[in-house]
Amino acid sequence: MSAFLERISKVRELASAKGLEAVVIRRNPNLAWAIGGRVHVPLTTDAACFDLVIYQDRVLAITNAIEAPRLIAEEFPSEIEVQVIDWWQGRDGKLPTGPKIGCDQPGSDRIDLTKEIELLRQSLIAEDVVRMRSVSVDSAIALGNALKECSSGDREVDVTARIANALWHRNLELVFIGVAGADRVRKFRHPLPTENVVGNRVVASICARRKGLIASVTRIVTFNNEDTSTYKNLLQVEAALLDATRVGAKFSEPLEAAIAAYPKFGFENDEWTKHHQGGPTGYAPRDWPASRESAQSILNNQPIAWNPTADGWKCEDTILVTSAGVEIMSVDPGWPTLQIAGRARPDIIRN
């Protein structure tokens, strides 16, 4: 069975269990999962450039005459039938509706399967695990190589340009980038880059995508002999998160471990309230941030990105949770590490 049909079989099983004749897939993350490819044209729009209708005996894609040639040649698996419409026509009227039709978003007289479809794609099949490792490693290496070229006189946008160039050279789309120098790093948890000079420190965070799969990575460079003990303490908070991350645990459990760890390692009791600590990833930067109310269980082969932050420091890597434990995927062999709770974690480079 091809990887495409392995994914689609999950949707067909869901449809059969719900007594449905077909399932319509419209959301970007779910479409990227279904085909294992690119589904966007502009990066900034929610709408994909096609819709899928999954029946028990066939899969139909509906797209327009502009996108069809490229999708057929470069993105669609051979098992997909394609219905081509004029570019000025809307796709909504071409999609089936009614009480026997499911959809990955609410409305249009279809059965809402938003949560069910999200859960299907959060547990990666074997081929997607291999792709996720590749995306994660390449993202970490690209970010690391770009930061090694930075200097204290660079502007945040200069650092961003190097990172974007390094990512595209590895066929990675930049979904999110946060870059902060010394003046802004303690002020903002999501620092979009500016023309400010970075000064004594630069913290860079990325979400990078290839064929739908997204890796999240943060790395830090300093340009003096500043004390980095706070960062090492933050890695201990991250270790608490990782230790509590296991298949079958609720997503609230690692969060509770982090909440307990912050004051234990010298941070304020409410530090965790100042920024989310991460959550499930894969086909979205985060499907949602884990909270104390997160009752969903961690799945086998589920990618997660935890990202504890404090006092201008941040830890972030993409991990895979399996029955064998936690695998840190976004590893750059050229970036220095230190041992924290038995794991090699990224150190801070001093330029």
N, C-alpha and C positions, 0 to 999 in steps of 0.2 A: 504494500500500500504506500502511495506517495505521501509526503509530508502534508500536502494540501488535503488529500482525502482523509488523512488521520485527524486533522483539525476539524474538517467538515463533518466527519462521523460523529464528533461530539455534539454538534448542533443538531444533527439528524436524530440522535438518541434523545436529546432534550425535546425535540418536536414530537417524537413518538410518545414520550412519557406524558406530554401535555395534550395529546390528541390533536395536534396541529397538522395542517397540510403543507405548510411552508413557513419559513422564517426569513424576514427581510432584515438585512444588515446595512446600516447607514452611517454609523459612527466611525470616525477616523481610526481610533485604536483597534476597534474590532475588525474593520476591513483590512488593516495592515496585518493583523494576526491571521486572518483567514487566508490571504493570498501569499503571506510572507514577502511583502513588497511595499512599494511606495503608492500611496493613495491620494496624495495632495498635488495641487499645482502651486498656488500661493501657500506659504507656510503660515499665513496669518488668518486663514479662514477655517471655520468649523466644518464646512461642507466638503466632502470628498468629491472626486471627479467621476464617481460611479456608485451604483448601489448593487448589492448582491441579493438574489432571491434563491434560497436553498430549499429545494424540494428533496424528496426521498430518492428520486432517480436522476436528477440533474441539478446543475447550478447555473443560474442565468445572471449575467452582468448587464446592467443597463447604463450606457454612457453615450456621449455625443460624438459627432463625426470628427471633432478636433482631437479628442483624447483616444479614441478607439485604436488607431494604428499603433501608437506608442505602447498603449497598455497591452495589446495583443502581442507585440514584438518583444517587449521588455519586462512586463510585470505579471501578466496573467498566466497561471498554470494552464496546460493544454486542455484540462478537463472542463474549463469554463466555456459555456455558450455566451455569445455576445449579441445583444440587441442594440443597434446603433440608431440614434435619433438625431434630428437636426440640432445645431448648437443653440437655436433660439427656443427650442422646446424645453419644458420642464420635465423632470423625471417622475414627479409625484404621481401623476395620473397613470403612469405605466406600471405602477407597483400594485400587487394584490392587497386587498383589504378584507376585513371581516373577522368574525369570531373564531375562524379556523386558521388565522394567520398571526404569527408572532412577529415581534420586532424588537430591536435592541434600544428603542427609545419609545416613550409613551406617545399616544395620540393616534389619529387617523383610523379609528375603529379597528385597531389591532391589539393583540394581547401583549402587554408590556413585559418584555424579558430582559430589561436593562441589567438587573443584578445577576441573573443567571448566565448571560453571555459574558459579562465581566469575569465571573468566576471561572468559566471554561478556559479563557485565555490566560488566566493568572498562573495556571500550572502548565509549564512549558513541556512540549514534547521533546524527544531526544534531539532531533535536528535543530530545534530552536535553542536548546541549551548550548549546543556547539556554536551557533551563531551569536548567542548572547555573550559567551566567553570572548569571542573574537572582537565584538563591538566594545566590550569593557576594557580589554587589554589595549586595543588601539586607541581608545579614548584617553586612557591614563598615560600612555606613551606620548601621544600628541600634546596633551596638556603639559606634561613634564618637560618635554623638549622645548616647548615655547617659553616656559617660565625660566628655564636655564639661561636663556638669552636676554633676560630682562635686567635693567639697571635701575638704580634709585631715581634717576632723572627722567625715566619714562613717564608718560601720561597713562592713565588707566586705559584710554582708547588705543594707545600704542600696544600695550600688553594684549588687549582684546584682539587687535589685528593679527598679532603673531599667533595667538591661539586659533583664531578662525582659519588662518592659512594652514596651520599644521593639521587641523581637523579635516579640511577639504582635501588635503594631499592624501589622506587616508580614507577618502570617500565617506566622510562623516558629516552629516548636517548638524548645524548648531541650533538646537532647539531653545536652549537658555544659556546665558552667560552672565555671571556676576563677578565683577572685579572691583576691589577696593584697596586703596592705598592707606597709608598710616592715618591720614586725616579723617577718613570716612569709615574705617573698618569697625570702629566701636559704636558708630552711630546707627548703622543700617544693617539689618540682617539679610536683605535682598538688595545689594548695592549694584544697580545698573551702572555700567562704566561711564565716566565723565572725562573731561579734559584736565582734571586735577593730576598733579605729579604724585607718583606713588610714595616717594620718600623712603622711610625705613622699613616698610613692610608691604607686601602685596599678597592678598588672599584671592584666589581665583576658583570659581565653581562653574562647572559645565554640566549640561545635559546634552549628550550627543547621540545622533540617531543614524542607523543604517538599516534600510529595508524594514522600517517600522520599529525595530528594537532600540531601546534607549538606555544608555549608561549614564550614571551620575558620579562625578568625581570632584573632589576639592584638593588643592595643593597650596602650600604656603612657602614664600621665599622672604627672608629678611636680609637687610643690607647693613647690619651692624651686629654688635654683640648683645642684643637685648635678651633678657631672661625669657626662656621658653618653657619654664616649668608649668605655667598655666595650661599650655597646650598638652603637655604630658598628663596633667591631671584630667583634662578633657578626654584624652584617649582612654583613661580609666572609666569614665562614664560610658564611653562607647563600648568598652569591654563588657560592662554590665548589660548593655543592650544586646550585644552579640551572644553572651552567655545564656540569656533568657530567650533567645530566638531558636525555636525548634519546631519541627513539624507537629501539628496538633495543638500547639499553644495558641491561645487567643492573642491577637495583636496588642491587646491592652497589657499583656504580661511584660514584654520588653519595656514598654513605656513606664510601667510601675517600677521596674528595676532601675531605669534611668532617673526617675524622680527621687528614688532613695539614694542614688549614687552621687547626685550633684552636691548636696551638703557634706557628704562623707569625704569628698575630695576638695573641699574648700570653697565651694560656690554657694551662692544664696539659695535658700529653700525654694524660691519661686523662679529660679533661673529657667526651668523647663517651660514656664508659661510665656517666655519672651520670643519663642520660635518653635515651630513644630519640630518633632524629632525624626521625621521621615515616615516611610510607609511602603506599601507594595508598589513595584515599578514593573518595567518590562516594555509595554506598548504605550505607556504614558510616563512623564517624568515622575509623577506619583498618581496612582488611581485615587488616593485620598490619604491624608495624614492620620497616622494612628493616634487614638485618643484613649482616655480611660474608659470610654464607652464602646470601644471597638470589640465587638463580640465575634467577629469573623476569625476562624482558625487559620493558622499558617498552613499552606498546602505544600505537598512534596513538589520539588522542582519549581519553587516560587522565587522569583527575583525580588529583592527588597533593597532599598537604599535608606540607611539610617544617617542622620546628619546632626548630631548634637553640636551646639554652638554656645560660646560664652566669651565675654570680654575681648571681642575682636579675633577670636580663634574659632576654627571649625574643623570637624572631622567628617569625611564623607567618602564612601566607596560603595560600589554595587556588589551585592552578595547573592549567592544562590543557596537556598535552604533545601536540604534533602534529608532523607532518613538517616544518612551517614553523618549529618552535621551541617555546619556553616562553611561554605566555600567563598573566600573573598576573590572576586573575579577581576576587578579593575586593578591589576598589579602591573606596575612598570618596573621591569628588572633593572633599569638604570637609575631609579630614584632611591636614595638612601632610606633605610628603615631602622626602627628600634623595636625591641621586644616588649610587648605589653600583654600580660596575662597569657603568655604562651603563643602569641601571634606576632608576626612581622607586620608592623604598621608604619605608614609613611612618616618619616622624620621631616624636619624643616631644613631646607637648603639655605645656607648663608652665602650670598654672593658678594 
